[in-house]
Amino acid sequence: MYNPQKILLVHLYSNGDCLYATTVARQIKHDYPYCHLTWAIASFCKAIINNNPFVDAVMEIDSVKKNDVAAFRRFKKKIKQLKENREFDKIFITHNMDTNQAFYDGSIRSGILRAYPNVITVSVQPVLNLYEQEIKKASEFAAEHQLQNYKQIILFEFAPQSKQLHITKNFAISISEKLANNADVAIILSSANTINHHFINIIDGSLLTLRETAALTHYCTMLLGCSSGITWISTSDAAKQLPMVQLINPDTAWLNPVSRDFKRFGLDTSGIIELTDINETEIVNCINAAMVNFRSAKEKYNKQIPVHFKTTRKIVYNLLCYLEFAAILTHIKINRQVYGNKISFYQEVVVGFITAPFKLIKNIFIKNILKKKIT
């Protein structure tokens, strides 16, 4: 009797990253036909892989908090024991933490896919298999707010969890009000924050889940995003591929602009405008122009996102804390392959080594002080 291989995929969070990792799940099923695939994922992200046709079972993990490397390393030891006990035949860890940070090359998705040891040959489009009830909920939401009466419906991702950008609720509302002065335009403010606004065409999207918001994209005409979960769920196979205006902070640590990601994977970038000057007037003017002629608006407003290697300093420090010198070499090799021999990259590697001891002492000091205050 044939015993299918038991495989564990580890990708705990966040929603956008787990969406990227659905490509790995699809690839595993392609590489290991008839295998039984279990996905280890944090409870708060579990919904993103609900009903996924490539996932046979889910292992909920709540013991690894965000950015807790020590907890993650302990968890890796536990799952290694599971393999030794033959509970799993193979384990693939794509979660962007610990030594996997070495795979980062300016694109989060490419780092995650690189963590899988085999070649990616399947589509990189995120897999999101919606339930009929979720599709119905989006349809009812569209009908309730009479979205069919508007010429333009803008889905506004204004509270990103990816830390790509920080904008305030008031700033988002101010932008929405200026756009909503046009009665043909509706703005759906999509986040976990409830918005009650007296403008009938400024709509609270917090009532919908992330998955339901994917279904809602089919009633929208444009996305105003921040390279976070809503942006990336709108690129999934369950969503309508919307033209998008992306607000990007080019100095953020884990920079992940949509344009760079799309170019890396040979995807069409003509429907993307990226703004780096988070100026209210500039944003409103850009969107108004894009609603008339997206192509000409892109020519006028789109900004090239500069490549920087500030994240390398952080990665080097994180890896040095656990003496992962081989991973540091991997990070250097990968970025040299992608960008060539950039002096600015090597400078950040050196700075990472030089500043690591001082940063470590500082962090230990702060941790001990906090411990004393708590006790």
LUMLOSE-95141 format. One record per residue (C-alpha): residue number from 1; x, y, z; residue in one letter. Coordinates in nm, 2 decimals. Example, Ala and Ser with C-alpha at 12.3 -4.5 7.8 and 13.67 -1.06 7.14 Angstrom:
residues 2
[tipa 1 [1.23 -0.45 0.78] a] [tipa 2 [1.37 -0.11 0.71] s] 
***
This chain:
residues 375
[tipa 1 [0.00 0.00 0.00] m] [tipa 2 [0.13 0.35 -0.10] y] [tipa 3 [0.21 0.58 0.19] n] [tipa 4 [0.20 0.95 0.09] p] [tipa 5 [0.49 1.16 0.20] q] [tipa 6 [0.40 1.37 0.51] k] [tipa 7 [0.54 1.73 0.46] i] [tipa 8 [0.53 2.02 0.70] l] [tipa 9 [0.55 2.38 0.56] l] [tipa 10 [0.63 2.64 0.83] v] [tipa 11 [0.52 3.00 0.76] h] [tipa 12 [0.37 3.16 1.06] l] [tipa 13 [0.28 3.51 0.97] y] [tipa 14 [0.20 3.78 0.85] s] [tipa 15 [-0.10 3.78 0.61] n] [tipa 16 [0.09 3.92 0.31] g] [tipa 17 [0.39 3.69 0.37] d] [tipa 18 [0.16 3.38 0.40] c] [tipa 19 [0.00 3.48 0.08] l] [tipa 20 [0.34 3.47 -0.09] y] [tipa 21 [0.40 3.13 0.07] a] [tipa 22 [0.09 2.98 -0.09] t] [tipa 23 [0.31 2.95 -0.40] t] [tipa 24 [0.54 2.73 -0.20] v] [tipa 25 [0.24 2.51 -0.10] a] [tipa 26 [0.14 2.48 -0.46] r] [tipa 27 [0.50 2.40 -0.56] q] [tipa 28 [0.53 2.13 -0.29] i] [tipa 29 [0.22 1.96 -0.43] k] [tipa 30 [0.37 1.98 -0.78] h] [tipa 31 [0.71 1.84 -0.66] d] [tipa 32 [0.57 1.57 -0.43] y] [tipa 33 [0.25 1.44 -0.59] p] [tipa 34 [0.00 1.29 -0.35] y] [tipa 35 [0.18 1.41 -0.05] c] [tipa 36 [0.00 1.52 0.27] h] [tipa 37 [0.09 1.88 0.34] l] [tipa 38 [0.05 2.04 0.68] t] [tipa 39 [0.10 2.41 0.72] w] [tipa 40 [0.23 2.55 1.05] a] [tipa 41 [0.08 2.89 1.09] i] [tipa 42 [0.00 3.14 1.36] a] [tipa 43 [-0.37 3.15 1.47] s] [tipa 44 [-0.41 3.51 1.37] f] [tipa 45 [-0.32 3.43 1.01] c] [tipa 46 [-0.49 3.09 0.98] k] [tipa 47 [-0.78 3.23 0.79] a] [tipa 48 [-0.56 3.33 0.50] i] [tipa 49 [-0.51 2.96 0.41] i] [tipa 50 [-0.87 2.85 0.48] n] [tipa 51 [-1.00 2.64 0.20] n] [tipa 52 [-0.66 2.63 0.02] n] [tipa 53 [-0.67 2.34 -0.22] p] [tipa 54 [-0.30 2.27 -0.17] f] [tipa 55 [-0.31 2.24 0.21] v] [tipa 56 [-0.44 1.92 0.37] d] [tipa 57 [-0.40 2.01 0.74] a] [tipa 58 [-0.32 2.31 0.96] v] [tipa 59 [-0.10 2.32 1.26] m] [tipa 60 [-0.18 2.63 1.47] e] [tipa 61 [0.13 2.79 1.64] i] [tipa 62 [0.08 3.05 1.91] d] [tipa 63 [0.41 3.00 2.10] s] [tipa 64 [0.62 3.22 1.86] v] [tipa 65 [0.54 3.59 1.90] k] [tipa 66 [0.63 3.84 1.63] k] [tipa 67 [1.00 3.89 1.60] n] [tipa 68 [1.08 3.65 1.89] d] [tipa 69 [1.38 3.48 1.73] v] [tipa 70 [1.46 3.28 2.05] a] [tipa 71 [1.11 3.13 2.05] a] [tipa 72 [1.13 3.06 1.68] f] [tipa 73 [1.46 2.87 1.73] r] [tipa 74 [1.30 2.67 2.01] r] [tipa 75 [1.01 2.59 1.78] f] [tipa 76 [1.25 2.47 1.50] k] [tipa 77 [1.41 2.23 1.75] k] [tipa 78 [1.07 2.09 1.83] k] [tipa 79 [0.97 2.03 1.47] i] [tipa 80 [1.31 1.88 1.39] k] [tipa 81 [1.23 1.62 1.66] q] [tipa 82 [0.89 1.56 1.48] l] [tipa 83 [1.09 1.46 1.18] k] [tipa 84 [1.32 1.24 1.37] e] [tipa 85 [1.02 1.07 1.52] n] [tipa 86 [0.90 1.02 1.16] r] [tipa 87 [0.58 1.23 1.21] e] [tipa 88 [0.70 1.42 0.90] f] [tipa 89 [0.91 1.30 0.61] d] [tipa 90 [1.02 1.65 0.50] k] [tipa 91 [1.00 2.00 0.66] i] [tipa 92 [1.03 2.32 0.47] f] [tipa 93 [1.07 2.65 0.66] i] [tipa 94 [1.00 2.96 0.46] t] [tipa 95 [0.92 3.19 0.75] h] [tipa 96 [1.12 3.52 0.72] n] [tipa 97 [1.30 3.49 1.06] m] [tipa 98 [1.63 3.37 1.19] d] [tipa 99 [1.86 3.24 0.92] t] [tipa 100 [1.59 3.29 0.65] n] [tipa 101 [1.65 3.66 0.67] q] [tipa 102 [1.96 3.60 0.47] a] [tipa 103 [1.75 3.54 0.17] f] [tipa 104 [1.62 3.90 0.16] y] [tipa 105 [1.72 4.09 -0.15] d] [tipa 106 [1.49 4.39 -0.15] g] [tipa 107 [1.18 4.18 -0.22] s] [tipa 108 [1.00 3.99 0.06] i] [tipa 109 [0.84 3.74 -0.18] r] [tipa 110 [1.17 3.65 -0.35] s] [tipa 111 [1.32 3.59 -0.01] g] [tipa 112 [1.04 3.36 0.09] i] [tipa 113 [1.04 3.16 -0.24] l] [tipa 114 [1.42 3.13 -0.22] r] [tipa 115 [1.38 2.97 0.12] a] [tipa 116 [1.22 2.67 -0.05] y] [tipa 117 [1.51 2.46 -0.18] p] [tipa 118 [1.36 2.35 -0.51] n] [tipa 119 [1.30 2.57 -0.82] v] [tipa 120 [0.97 2.75 -0.83] i] [tipa 121 [0.80 2.65 -1.16] t] [tipa 122 [0.43 2.71 -1.07] v] [tipa 123 [0.26 3.05 -1.09] s] [tipa 124 [0.37 3.29 -0.82] v] [tipa 125 [0.02 3.44 -0.80] q] [tipa 126 [-0.11 3.40 -0.44] p] [tipa 127 [-0.37 3.14 -0.39] v] [tipa 128 [-0.69 3.24 -0.21] l] [tipa 129 [-0.99 3.01 -0.24] n] [tipa 130 [-1.29 3.19 -0.11] l] [tipa 131 [-1.60 3.04 0.04] y] [tipa 132 [-1.94 3.12 -0.12] e] [tipa 133 [-2.05 3.29 0.20] q] [tipa 134 [-1.75 3.53 0.17] e] [tipa 135 [-1.83 3.62 -0.19] i] [tipa 136 [-2.20 3.67 -0.09] k] [tipa 137 [-2.10 3.90 0.20] k] [tipa 138 [-1.90 4.12 -0.04] a] [tipa 139 [-2.20 4.13 -0.28] s] [tipa 140 [-2.43 4.23 0.00] e] [tipa 141 [-2.19 4.50 0.11] f] [tipa 142 [-2.17 4.64 -0.24] a] [tipa 143 [-2.55 4.64 -0.27] a] [tipa 144 [-2.60 4.80 0.07] e] [tipa 145 [-2.38 5.09 -0.02] h] [tipa 146 [-2.51 5.11 -0.38] q] [tipa 147 [-2.16 5.09 -0.53] l] [tipa 148 [-2.32 5.04 -0.87] q] [tipa 149 [-2.42 5.41 -0.87] n] [tipa 150 [-2.05 5.53 -0.86] y] [tipa 151 [-1.82 5.56 -1.16] k] [tipa 152 [-1.51 5.52 -0.94] q] [tipa 153 [-1.48 5.30 -0.63] i] [tipa 154 [-1.15 5.33 -0.45] i] [tipa 155 [-1.04 5.07 -0.20] l] [tipa 156 [-0.82 5.25 0.05] f] [tipa 157 [-0.57 5.04 0.26] e] [tipa 158 [-0.48 5.30 0.52] f] [tipa 159 [-0.37 5.12 0.83] a] [tipa 160 [-0.10 4.88 0.70] p] [tipa 161 [0.04 4.61 0.94] q] [tipa 162 [0.36 4.57 0.73] s] [tipa 163 [0.51 4.89 0.86] k] [tipa 164 [0.58 5.00 0.50] q] [tipa 165 [0.41 5.33 0.59] l] [tipa 166 [0.26 5.51 0.88] h] [tipa 167 [-0.04 5.74 0.81] i] [tipa 168 [-0.29 5.86 1.06] t] [tipa 169 [-0.66 5.80 1.06] k] [tipa 170 [-0.72 6.17 1.02] n] [tipa 171 [-0.48 6.19 0.73] f] [tipa 172 [-0.67 5.91 0.55] a] [tipa 173 [-1.00 6.07 0.62] i] [tipa 174 [-0.88 6.41 0.49] s] [tipa 175 [-0.77 6.25 0.16] i] [tipa 176 [-1.10 6.06 0.14] s] [tipa 177 [-1.30 6.38 0.19] e] [tipa 178 [-1.13 6.56 -0.09] k] [tipa 179 [-1.18 6.27 -0.32] l] [tipa 180 [-1.54 6.23 -0.21] a] [tipa 181 [-1.63 6.59 -0.31] n] [tipa 182 [-1.68 6.42 -0.64] n] [tipa 183 [-2.03 6.26 -0.61] a] [tipa 184 [-1.93 5.99 -0.87] d] [tipa 185 [-1.65 5.86 -0.64] v] [tipa 186 [-1.68 5.63 -0.34] a] [tipa 187 [-1.40 5.55 -0.11] i] [tipa 188 [-1.40 5.24 0.10] i] [tipa 189 [-1.17 5.28 0.40] l] [tipa 190 [-1.04 4.93 0.46] s] [tipa 191 [-0.87 4.85 0.79] s] [tipa 192 [-0.95 4.71 1.13] a] [tipa 193 [-1.05 5.06 1.24] n] [tipa 194 [-1.42 5.15 1.24] t] [tipa 195 [-1.49 5.47 1.04] i] [tipa 196 [-1.83 5.65 1.08] n] [tipa 197 [-1.84 5.94 0.84] h] [tipa 198 [-2.12 6.17 0.75] h] [tipa 199 [-2.03 6.15 0.38] f] [tipa 200 [-2.24 5.87 0.23] i] [tipa 201 [-1.96 5.80 -0.02] n] [tipa 202 [-1.69 5.75 0.25] i] [tipa 203 [-1.76 5.39 0.35] i] [tipa 204 [-1.64 5.19 0.64] d] [tipa 205 [-1.47 4.87 0.52] g] [tipa 206 [-1.38 4.73 0.86] s] [tipa 207 [-1.70 4.52 0.86] l] [tipa 208 [-1.54 4.29 0.60] l] [tipa 209 [-1.26 4.04 0.67] t] [tipa 210 [-0.95 4.04 0.47] l] [tipa 211 [-1.08 3.75 0.26] r] [tipa 212 [-1.41 3.92 0.20] e] [tipa 213 [-1.22 4.23 0.10] t] [tipa 214 [-1.06 4.02 -0.18] a] [tipa 215 [-1.41 3.95 -0.30] a] [tipa 216 [-1.50 4.32 -0.28] l] [tipa 217 [-1.22 4.41 -0.52] t] [tipa 218 [-1.46 4.29 -0.80] h] [tipa 219 [-1.68 4.59 -0.72] y] [tipa 220 [-1.39 4.84 -0.71] c] [tipa 221 [-1.21 5.03 -0.98] t] [tipa 222 [-0.88 5.13 -0.80] m] [tipa 223 [-0.67 5.05 -0.50] l] [tipa 224 [-0.49 5.31 -0.29] l] [tipa 225 [-0.25 5.09 -0.09] g] [tipa 226 [0.06 5.07 0.12] c] [tipa 227 [0.22 4.73 0.02] s] [tipa 228 [0.05 4.55 0.30] s] [tipa 229 [-0.21 4.27 0.34] g] [tipa 230 [-0.49 4.43 0.14] i] [tipa 231 [-0.25 4.52 -0.14] t] [tipa 232 [-0.12 4.17 -0.17] w] [tipa 233 [-0.46 4.00 -0.13] i] [tipa 234 [-0.58 4.21 -0.43] s] [tipa 235 [-0.31 4.04 -0.64] t] [tipa 236 [-0.44 3.69 -0.54] s] [tipa 237 [-0.63 3.46 -0.78] d] [tipa 238 [-0.96 3.54 -0.59] a] [tipa 239 [-0.94 3.92 -0.65] a] [tipa 240 [-0.98 4.16 -0.94] k] [tipa 241 [-0.64 4.29 -1.05] q] [tipa 242 [-0.70 4.66 -0.98] l] [tipa 243 [-0.49 4.96 -1.10] p] [tipa 244 [-0.32 5.08 -0.79] m] [tipa 245 [-0.16 5.39 -0.64] v] [tipa 246 [0.09 5.28 -0.37] q] [tipa 247 [0.22 5.50 -0.09] l] [tipa 248 [0.57 5.40 0.00] i] [tipa 249 [0.82 5.51 0.25] n] [tipa 250 [1.15 5.44 0.07] p] [tipa 251 [1.35 5.45 0.40] d] [tipa 252 [1.15 5.18 0.57] t] [tipa 253 [1.36 4.89 0.69] a] [tipa 254 [1.20 4.59 0.52] w] [tipa 255 [1.12 4.78 0.19] l] [tipa 256 [0.89 4.58 -0.04] n] [tipa 257 [0.76 4.80 -0.32] p] [tipa 258 [0.50 4.64 -0.55] v] [tipa 259 [0.69 4.76 -0.86] s] [tipa 260 [1.01 4.59 -0.76] r] [tipa 261 [0.83 4.27 -0.67] d] [tipa 262 [0.64 4.26 -1.00] f] [tipa 263 [0.96 4.33 -1.20] k] [tipa 264 [1.14 4.05 -1.02] r] [tipa 265 [0.88 3.80 -1.13] f] [tipa 266 [0.82 3.94 -1.48] g] [tipa 267 [0.47 4.07 -1.39] l] [tipa 268 [0.31 4.37 -1.56] d] [tipa 269 [0.38 4.70 -1.38] t] [tipa 270 [0.18 4.93 -1.61] s] [tipa 271 [-0.10 4.94 -1.35] g] [tipa 272 [0.11 5.06 -1.06] i] [tipa 273 [0.19 5.42 -0.96] i] [tipa 274 [0.41 5.46 -0.65] e] [tipa 275 [0.44 5.78 -0.45] l] [tipa 276 [0.72 5.84 -0.21] t] [tipa 277 [0.63 6.20 -0.10] d] [tipa 278 [0.34 6.14 0.13] i] [tipa 279 [0.18 6.47 0.07] n] [tipa 280 [-0.19 6.51 0.08] e] [tipa 281 [-0.22 6.74 -0.22] t] [tipa 282 [0.01 6.52 -0.43] e] [tipa 283 [-0.19 6.20 -0.35] i] [tipa 284 [-0.53 6.36 -0.42] v] [tipa 285 [-0.40 6.51 -0.75] n] [tipa 286 [-0.25 6.18 -0.85] c] [tipa 287 [-0.56 5.98 -0.79] i] [tipa 288 [-0.79 6.24 -0.96] n] [tipa 289 [-0.56 6.22 -1.26] a] [tipa 290 [-0.54 5.84 -1.25] a] [tipa 291 [-0.92 5.82 -1.26] m] [tipa 292 [-0.92 6.01 -1.59] v] [tipa 293 [-0.61 5.86 -1.75] n] [tipa 294 [-0.40 5.62 -1.55] f] [tipa 295 [-0.12 5.60 -1.81] r] [tipa 296 [-0.06 5.98 -1.82] s] [tipa 297 [-0.09 6.00 -1.44] a] [tipa 298 [0.18 5.73 -1.41] k] [tipa 299 [0.41 5.93 -1.64] e] [tipa 300 [0.36 6.24 -1.43] k] [tipa 301 [0.35 6.11 -1.07] y] [tipa 302 [0.52 5.77 -1.05] n] [tipa 303 [0.85 5.77 -0.85] k] [tipa 304 [1.13 5.53 -0.89] q] [tipa 305 [1.19 5.35 -0.56] i] [tipa 306 [1.56 5.37 -0.48] p] [tipa 307 [1.75 5.06 -0.38] v] [tipa 308 [1.90 5.08 -0.04] h] [tipa 309 [2.07 4.82 0.18] f] [tipa 310 [1.99 4.95 0.52] k] [tipa 311 [1.81 4.63 0.60] t] [tipa 312 [2.14 4.44 0.56] t] [tipa 313 [2.28 4.61 0.87] r] [tipa 314 [1.98 4.48 1.06] k] [tipa 315 [2.01 4.13 0.91] i] [tipa 316 [2.39 4.11 0.99] v] [tipa 317 [2.32 4.20 1.35] y] [tipa 318 [2.03 3.95 1.39] n] [tipa 319 [2.25 3.67 1.25] l] [tipa 320 [2.56 3.77 1.45] l] [tipa 321 [2.35 3.74 1.77] c] [tipa 322 [2.34 3.36 1.70] y] [tipa 323 [2.68 3.34 1.53] l] [tipa 324 [2.52 3.24 1.20] e] [tipa 325 [2.82 3.33 0.99] f] [tipa 326 [2.73 3.10 0.70] a] [tipa 327 [2.39 3.28 0.67] a] [tipa 328 [2.57 3.61 0.65] i] [tipa 329 [2.78 3.48 0.36] l] [tipa 330 [2.46 3.35 0.20] t] [tipa 331 [2.31 3.70 0.23] h] [tipa 332 [2.62 3.86 0.07] i] [tipa 333 [2.62 3.60 -0.22] k] [tipa 334 [2.25 3.65 -0.30] i] [tipa 335 [2.27 4.03 -0.31] n] [tipa 336 [2.58 4.02 -0.52] r] [tipa 337 [2.40 3.80 -0.77] q] [tipa 338 [2.10 4.04 -0.78] v] [tipa 339 [2.28 4.38 -0.77] y] [tipa 340 [2.64 4.31 -0.86] g] [tipa 341 [2.93 4.44 -0.64] n] [tipa 342 [2.76 4.75 -0.49] k] [tipa 343 [2.99 4.94 -0.26] i] [tipa 344 [2.69 5.07 -0.06] s] [tipa 345 [2.59 4.71 0.01] f] [tipa 346 [2.93 4.61 0.14] y] [tipa 347 [2.94 4.92 0.35] q] [tipa 348 [2.62 4.82 0.52] e] [tipa 349 [2.77 4.47 0.59] v] [tipa 350 [3.07 4.63 0.75] v] [tipa 351 [2.86 4.87 0.95] v] [tipa 352 [2.65 4.57 1.07] g] [tipa 353 [2.96 4.40 1.20] f] [tipa 354 [3.10 4.71 1.37] i] [tipa 355 [2.78 4.82 1.54] t] [tipa 356 [2.66 4.47 1.64] a] [tipa 357 [2.85 4.45 1.98] p] [tipa 358 [2.73 4.80 2.09] f] [tipa 359 [2.38 4.73 1.98] k] [tipa 360 [2.38 4.39 2.16] l] [tipa 361 [2.51 4.56 2.49] i] [tipa 362 [2.24 4.82 2.46] k] [tipa 363 [1.96 4.57 2.40] n] [tipa 364 [2.08 4.35 2.69] i] [tipa 365 [2.09 4.66 2.92] f] [tipa 366 [1.74 4.78 2.82] i] [tipa 367 [1.61 4.42 2.86] k] [tipa 368 [1.75 4.39 3.21] n] [tipa 369 [1.62 4.74 3.31] i] [tipa 370 [1.27 4.65 3.19] l] [tipa 371 [1.29 4.32 3.38] k] [tipa 372 [1.38 4.50 3.71] k] [tipa 373 [1.09 4.75 3.66] k] [tipa 374 [0.84 4.46 3.60] i] [tipa 375 [0.96 4.27 3.91] t] 
***
